[in-house]
Amino acid sequence: MIIPSAEPFYFPGNKTGCLLVHGFTGAPKEMRWMGEYLAEEGFSVLGVRLAGHATKPEDMIRTRYTDWMHSVEDGYHLLKGTVDRVFLIGLSMGGALSLLMASKLDVSGVFVMSAPYGLNDSRIKYTKFLSKFISYIPKRKGEPGATWVDKEAWRTQISYPENPLRSVTELAKMLKEMQAVLPKIDVPVQLVHSRNDTYVLGENMEKIYADLGTEDKEMIWVTESGHVIPREPAKTEVSKAAADFMRRIESEK
């Protein structure tokens, strides 16, 4: 059963569709405000729920990164049936998934927030084995919510409280595949990262940017945000940037 207020969402609009993809252990709610903003701007919007998310952590442990890819693919085909063009818009792991799927689907562009480039931890190679004995690991050290600018948004955030260790293995695999396809991506890409993101550091955006094959690429830095940009004070600035990005590409077609 889906956690209340964490359901997928759809807002019909014009012939340009936006597929919104949430982050690792998160829920469509992370993208809801941005989705409503883009819908008000006239776009058709679909916020997908990745397999194993927004229900219970045990469900996530049973999924593999290919299931998350299929969730994006399913959402793409649902949306493509009602629009002429689709943009992928993703947060964190959802941003990495959006880049990966841009190499496999016919999309017009990708808008990425807070995406990781890889998991640079020598212990990753042991996580699959350790997951047989340890189900969950803490998300971060320090006081809960300390990295959020908007504390009320943090209090209403829907996300699993800990990271399923088996799923961390899957995330690492997915990011390896994303790295491999970055040079092949030839559609416009806009990358956004907060200078105050201590969960996924800004150097990740710079690495993604450097590897992207497309010449139409841009990096945007924001400050009024932690990691979950679409729920922080920077959300208006960033949502407007997404709308402007899509309109620019529409006008060039």
Beta strands, then each sheet from edge to edge (+ up, - down):
strand 1: 9-11
strand 2: 16-21
strand 3: 44-48
strand 4: 85-91
strand 5: 109-113
strand 6: 136-137
strand 7: 163-164
strand 8: 189-194
strand 9: 217-222
sheet 1: 1+ 3- 2- 4- 5- 8- 9-
sheet 2: 6+ 7-
end
